[in-house]
Amino acid sequence: MHNNSYKKFGNESEERAIRFLEESEFAIVERNFYAKKLGEIDIIAQKEGILHFIEVKSTSNSSYEPIYNITPTKLRRIINSAHYYLKSKKLDKAFCIDAMVVTPDAVELIENITL
């Protein structure tokens, strides 16, 4: 895939993830939140008073599990970015770190990921 194709595919996957979340009664709070020197959080959503910091992983290959792209280092960055977000917005809320896996056939939310 060409670089623009990857970006387009990533954007389309994120749109599918957003639709899935909205249909599951999540309120989208923010998208592509960038925490200085820490990284980006793809989607921040809220449901039942809990903030969900969501990393979207996608693949066009049905035999590959993109969840494996979330390494311990990546997970630490997401957690640190979540703390940065809460501090910068002066929020004291319950939160969890989730992953969304988008494949050609399905969209799956995996709540409270840990390694």
C-alpha positions in Angstrom: 0.0 0.0 0.0 1.2 3.5 -0.8 1.5 6.0 2.1 -1.7 7.8 1.1 -3.5 4.5 0.9 -2.4 3.6 4.4 -3.7 7.0 5.7 -7.0 6.6 3.8 -7.4 3.0 5.1 -6.6 4.2 8.7 -9.2 7.0 8.4 -11.8 4.7 7.1 -11.1 2.2 9.9 -11.4 5.0 12.5 -14.7 6.1 11.0 -16.0 2.5 11.3 -14.9 2.4 14.9 -16.7 5.7 15.6 -19.9 4.4 14.1 -19.6 1.2 16.2 -19.1 3.2 19.4 -22.0 5.6 18.7 -24.3 2.6 17.9 -23.1 1.1 21.3 -24.2 4.3 23.1 -20.8 5.8 23.6 -20.5 9.6 23.4 -17.4 10.6 21.4 -15.5 13.2 23.4 -12.4 13.7 21.3 -10.5 12.2 18.3 -6.8 12.1 17.7 -5.8 13.7 20.9 -2.1 14.5 20.8 -0.2 14.5 24.2 3.1 16.3 23.8 6.0 13.9 23.6 3.8 11.0 24.6 1.8 10.1 21.6 -1.7 10.2 20.2 -5.0 8.7 21.5 -7.2 7.7 18.5 -10.6 8.1 20.2 -11.7 9.3 23.6 -15.3 8.3 24.4 -17.5 8.2 27.4 -20.2 5.8 28.5 -21.9 5.6 31.9 -19.5 8.1 33.4 -16.4 6.3 32.4 -13.9 7.7 29.9 -12.5 5.2 27.4 -9.2 5.9 25.8 -9.3 3.8 22.7 -6.5 2.7 20.4 -7.8 1.7 16.9 -5.9 -1.1 15.1 -6.9 -2.3 11.7 -5.9 -4.7 9.0 -7.1 -5.5 5.5 -5.9 -9.0 6.0 -8.5 -11.2 7.7 -5.9 -13.8 8.8 -3.8 -11.2 10.8 -4.7 -9.9 14.3 -3.8 -6.2 14.5 -4.2 -6.3 18.3 -0.6 -7.6 18.4 0.6 -4.2 17.2 -0.1 -2.9 20.7 3.2 -3.5 22.4 4.0 -2.9 26.1 5.7 0.3 25.1 2.7 1.5 23.1 0.4 0.6 26.0 2.5 2.6 28.4 2.4 5.6 26.0 -1.4 5.4 25.8 -1.7 5.2 29.6 0.7 8.2 30.1 -1.3 10.1 27.4 -4.6 9.3 29.2 -3.1 10.7 32.5 -1.9 13.8 30.6 -5.4 14.3 29.1 -7.1 14.0 32.5 -4.6 16.5 34.0 -4.7 19.0 31.2 -8.5 19.0 31.3 -8.6 19.0 35.1 -10.8 15.9 35.2 -11.0 13.4 38.0 -12.9 10.5 36.3 -12.8 6.8 36.1 -11.2 5.6 32.9 -10.0 2.6 31.1 -7.8 1.8 28.1 -9.5 0.0 25.3 -8.6 -1.3 21.9 -10.7 -1.5 18.8 -9.9 -4.1 16.1 -11.2 -3.3 12.7 -11.0 -6.0 10.0 -12.8 -6.3 6.7 -15.4 -8.4 8.3 -15.9 -7.0 11.8 -15.4 -4.2 14.4 -14.6 -5.4 17.9 -14.1 -3.4 21.1 -11.8 -5.0 23.7 -12.3 -3.1 26.9 -9.7 -2.6 29.6 -6.6 -4.0 27.8 -3.5 -5.0 29.7 -0.5 -6.9 28.8 
